[in-house]
Amino acid sequence: MILRRVIDHVKSQAWTAVFLDFVIVVVGVFIGIQVSNWNGARHERAEQNQVELRLRDDFHNLYAALSDALLMQEKIILSLNTLNTAIERGRALDGEDEAIKYALVYGRAYPTFARKSATYSELISSGRLNLIRDDALRAALAIYNERIDNSLYNIQQIREPINTDLLNLSRHAILTPISKGDVGIQSVLSYDMAAMVQDEEFRRKLDTLTIMQTWIYSNLANQKNAIDAVKQAMEAPR
């Protein structure tokens, strides 16, 4: 329609009308481009807001899971220390029985849970880290990701010895019997403290296990520090 009108104006040499038609076309194209850009920017802002919400959810859940894991790990270490102290003393005090039984059952346990943000991993794999607008948050996430990778590698290195040949903690304990179809963890019915005192290999491996569990705690604490930094970056005013 506009093209036909321009041709008619050219034929009639109505140059003012031609100029006005040209201006209308240019302005129309410009407005169309601007509307497209505005729509694109609005869509990107919506994506950015959605990413930030997902990251907040991820790190809220990661923080909660890691806090629980640290509490469990701390309890394991304290129970192992109680067992070590009782062995060095040669007997268990009345108030130590529960902790010793806990050590004999859970002393080789370690927390397992998802420690990475699925949202951040997705942004890395898709090459869309630009959706994270804040530079400080982006830097904190990069540090977090590197620290988690290092920590998971460190923990993986000691899982095998903990799981296989490090120490059979129930060697000098009587556990609840397992019936067919039973699930869950056995409990300690009784233990032979005198036998543990006399068993040098048991004592040596118990010391090593305590060191390893303390090392796992340190790695978990480093993970928590990295998550704390991300949460602080999220809450910082922008």
Backbone torsions as a table, in degrees:
resi	resn	phi	psi	omega
1	MET	NA	-48.8	179.8
2	ILE	-67.2	-40.5	-179.2
3	LEU	-61.1	-44.1	179.3
4	ARG	-61.8	-39.9	-179.4
5	ARG	-66.6	-39.7	178.1
6	VAL	-62.1	-43.7	179.9
7	ILE	-61.2	-43.5	178.6
8	ASP	-61.3	-41.3	-179.7
9	HIS	-67.9	-36.0	178.3
10	VAL	-66.4	-44.4	179.9
11	LYS	-60.1	-38.2	-179.7
12	SER	-87.8	1.7	179.7
13	GLN	56.7	37.1	175.9
14	ALA	-89.3	78.7	-170.0
15	TRP	-66.8	-32.8	177.2
16	THR	-62.7	-42.5	178.3
17	ALA	-65.8	-37.6	177.3
18	VAL	-61.3	-44.9	179.8
19	PHE	-60.7	-43.5	-179.9
20	LEU	-64.5	-39.4	177.3
21	ASP	-62.2	-40.5	179.2
22	PHE	-62.6	-43.4	178.8
23	VAL	-61.7	-41.5	179.9
24	ILE	-61.3	-42.8	179.8
25	VAL	-63.8	-47.5	-178.2
26	VAL	-62.3	-45.9	179.9
27	VAL	-62.9	-40.2	178.8
28	GLY	-62.5	-43.7	177.9
29	VAL	-63.6	-43.5	-179.5
30	PHE	-60.8	-46.1	-179.7
31	ILE	-63.1	-39.5	178.4
32	GLY	-61.2	-42.9	178.5
33	ILE	-65.0	-43.1	-179.6
34	GLN	-63.2	-42.5	178.6
35	VAL	-61.6	-41.6	178.1
36	SER	-62.5	-42.6	178.8
37	ASN	-64.7	-41.7	179.3
38	TRP	-62.6	-42.7	178.4
39	ASN	-63.9	-40.4	178.5
40	GLY	-64.6	-43.3	179.6
41	ALA	-65.5	-40.1	179.0
42	ARG	-64.4	-40.5	178.1
43	HIS	-64.5	-40.7	179.7
44	GLU	-66.3	-40.4	177.5
45	ARG	-62.7	-38.7	178.0
46	ALA	-64.1	-40.6	177.2
47	GLU	-64.8	-42.3	179.2
48	GLN	-61.4	-43.9	178.7
49	ASN	-63.2	-39.9	179.4
50	GLN	-65.9	-40.6	178.2
51	VAL	-62.5	-44.1	-179.7
52	GLU	-63.1	-39.5	177.4
53	LEU	-64.2	-42.8	179.6
54	ARG	-65.7	-39.4	177.6
55	LEU	-63.7	-40.7	178.0
56	ARG	-60.8	-44.3	178.3
57	ASP	-63.0	-45.4	179.8
58	ASP	-56.3	-50.1	-173.2
59	PHE	-77.2	-24.1	171.2
60	HIS	-64.0	-45.7	-179.9
61	ASN	-69.2	-40.3	178.5
62	LEU	-62.6	-42.5	-179.9
63	TYR	-62.5	-43.7	-179.7
64	ALA	-64.3	-44.8	-179.3
65	ALA	-64.9	-41.2	-178.8
66	LEU	-69.9	-36.2	177.0
67	SER	-62.2	-42.7	176.9
68	ASP	-63.9	-40.4	-179.6
69	ALA	-64.2	-39.6	178.9
70	LEU	-65.3	-39.7	177.3
71	LEU	-62.7	-43.4	178.4
72	MET	-63.7	-44.3	-178.8
73	GLN	-64.4	-39.2	177.7
74	GLU	-63.0	-40.7	178.9
75	LYS	-65.0	-39.1	178.0
76	ILE	-61.8	-47.1	-177.9
77	ILE	-64.4	-43.7	178.8
78	LEU	-61.8	-39.6	179.9
79	SER	-68.5	-38.0	177.1
80	LEU	-65.8	-39.8	177.1
81	ASN	-63.7	-38.8	177.1
82	THR	-62.8	-43.3	178.2
83	LEU	-62.8	-44.0	177.9
84	ASN	-59.9	-44.4	-179.4
85	THR	-63.5	-41.8	179.7
86	ALA	-64.2	-39.6	178.9
87	ILE	-65.6	-43.3	178.3
88	GLU	-62.3	-36.3	178.9
89	ARG	-74.2	-29.3	-179.1
90	GLY	95.5	-0.3	178.7
91	ARG	-163.2	159.9	179.1
92	ALA	-100.3	137.4	174.2
93	LEU	-77.2	161.1	-176.9
94	ASP	-57.3	-40.4	-176.7
95	GLY	-78.4	-2.6	-176.9
96	GLU	-98.4	-7.6	-171.9
97	ASP	-59.3	-46.1	-177.4
98	GLU	-63.5	-43.4	-179.8
99	ALA	-65.6	-39.3	179.6
100	ILE	-64.4	-44.0	178.2
101	LYS	-63.9	-37.0	177.6
102	TYR	-64.0	-42.6	179.6
103	ALA	-62.4	-40.4	-177.8
104	LEU	-68.1	-25.6	-179.9
105	VAL	-94.0	-44.7	-171.3
106	TYR	-108.1	2.6	-174.2
107	GLY	-59.3	-27.5	179.6
108	ARG	-98.3	3.7	-178.4
109	ALA	-77.9	157.7	172.8
110	TYR	-150.6	149.3	-175.0
111	PRO	-72.2	139.8	174.4
112	THR	-128.4	124.6	178.0
113	PHE	-165.5	164.5	179.1
114	ALA	-69.3	120.0	-176.6
115	ARG	-106.0	-0.2	-176.9
116	LYS	-111.6	149.4	176.1
117	SER	-78.2	118.4	178.4
118	ALA	-62.8	-36.0	-179.9
119	THR	-64.9	-45.7	-179.4
120	TYR	-66.5	-40.6	177.5
121	SER	-61.1	-39.3	178.7
122	GLU	-65.1	-40.9	179.1
123	LEU	-65.0	-37.8	178.4
124	ILE	-65.3	-49.1	-175.8
125	SER	-65.9	-31.0	-178.8
126	SER	-91.1	-4.0	-179.1
127	GLY	67.1	33.4	-175.9
128	ARG	-117.8	36.6	177.7
129	LEU	-64.5	-15.7	177.8
130	ASN	-64.1	-15.6	177.4
131	LEU	-72.2	-13.1	173.1
132	ILE	-90.2	106.5	-169.7
133	ARG	-75.3	-34.2	-171.2
134	ASP	-85.8	125.7	-178.3
135	ASP	-64.3	-40.2	-179.0
136	ALA	-64.9	-40.0	178.2
137	LEU	-66.7	-41.4	179.3
138	ARG	-62.3	-40.5	178.7
139	ALA	-66.7	-42.7	179.3
140	ALA	-63.0	-37.5	178.9
141	LEU	-67.5	-38.0	178.5
142	ALA	-64.9	-42.8	177.8
143	ILE	-64.3	-43.9	178.0
144	TYR	-56.9	-47.2	-176.1
145	ASN	-63.5	-42.5	179.4
146	GLU	-66.1	-42.2	-178.9
147	ARG	-66.0	-39.0	178.5
148	ILE	-64.6	-43.2	178.7
149	ASP	-58.7	-46.6	-180.0
150	ASN	-63.7	-42.7	-178.1
151	SER	-65.7	-43.8	179.2
152	LEU	-63.7	-37.6	176.9
153	TYR	-63.7	-44.8	-179.7
154	ASN	-60.8	-45.7	-178.8
155	ILE	-65.1	-37.7	-179.3
156	GLN	-61.8	-31.9	-177.7
157	GLN	-65.7	-24.9	-177.2
158	ILE	-109.2	1.0	178.3
159	ARG	-65.6	-42.7	-176.6
160	GLU	-62.3	-50.8	178.4
161	PRO	-62.9	-33.8	177.1
162	ILE	-65.9	-40.3	-175.4
163	ASN	-78.8	-25.0	-171.2
164	THR	-112.1	-80.4	-164.4
165	ASP	-106.0	9.2	-174.9
166	LEU	-73.5	-55.6	-174.9
167	LEU	-166.7	131.6	170.8
168	ASN	-91.9	96.8	-174.0
169	LEU	-65.8	-25.4	-177.5
170	SER	-89.6	13.6	-178.1
171	ARG	-56.5	-39.5	-178.0
172	HIS	-112.7	33.8	-179.6
173	ALA	-133.5	154.7	173.9
174	ILE	-108.0	122.5	-177.2
175	LEU	-103.1	163.0	175.8
176	THR	-62.4	140.0	-178.7
177	PRO	-66.8	152.5	177.7
178	ILE	-103.8	123.7	176.4
179	SER	-97.9	159.1	-179.8
180	LYS	-59.9	129.6	179.9
181	GLY	89.9	-6.1	179.1
182	ASP	-70.0	144.3	173.6
183	VAL	-129.1	159.9	179.4
184	GLY	108.5	-172.8	-175.3
185	ILE	-103.8	137.8	177.9
186	GLN	-69.6	156.9	175.0
187	SER	-107.5	159.7	177.9
188	VAL	-90.0	123.1	175.8
189	LEU	-83.3	-42.7	179.8
190	SER	-160.4	166.9	178.2
191	TYR	-145.2	157.8	-178.2
192	ASP	-106.1	93.5	-178.2
193	MET	-63.7	-39.5	-179.6
194	ALA	-61.0	-39.3	179.4
195	ALA	-67.0	-38.1	178.1
196	MET	-66.2	-38.3	178.4
197	VAL	-62.1	-39.1	-177.3
198	GLN	-80.6	-17.8	-174.5
199	ASP	-89.1	96.8	-176.4
200	GLU	-64.7	-39.6	179.4
201	GLU	-63.2	-40.7	178.0
202	PHE	-59.9	-45.9	-178.3
203	ARG	-65.3	-41.5	-178.9
204	ARG	-64.9	-45.5	-179.4
205	LYS	-70.2	-29.4	175.9
206	LEU	-64.9	-40.5	176.0
207	ASP	-60.9	-44.8	179.8
208	THR	-63.1	-42.2	179.3
209	LEU	-61.9	-41.2	179.6
210	THR	-62.4	-41.1	177.8
211	ILE	-63.0	-43.9	-179.5
212	MET	-64.1	-42.0	179.5
213	GLN	-66.8	-34.9	175.9
214	THR	-65.8	-37.9	178.5
215	TRP	-65.5	-40.3	175.8
216	ILE	-61.1	-42.4	178.4
217	TYR	-58.9	-42.1	179.8
218	SER	-62.1	-40.8	178.1
219	ASN	-65.2	-41.2	177.6
220	LEU	-63.7	-39.4	178.8
221	ALA	-63.7	-38.4	176.7
222	ASN	-63.8	-39.4	176.5
223	GLN	-61.3	-43.4	-179.1
224	LYS	-63.9	-38.7	177.8
225	ASN	-61.0	-40.8	179.5
226	ALA	-66.3	-39.9	178.4
227	ILE	-67.8	-38.7	176.0
228	ASP	-57.9	-42.4	-179.3
229	ALA	-63.9	-39.1	177.5
230	VAL	-65.0	-44.6	-179.6
231	LYS	-62.8	-39.3	178.1
232	GLN	-64.8	-40.0	178.3
233	ALA	-64.7	-35.2	178.4
234	MET	-67.5	-35.8	-176.2
235	GLU	-86.5	-10.9	-177.3
236	ALA	-66.0	141.3	177.6
237	PRO	-64.2	144.7	-178.8
238	ARG	-123.1	NA	NA
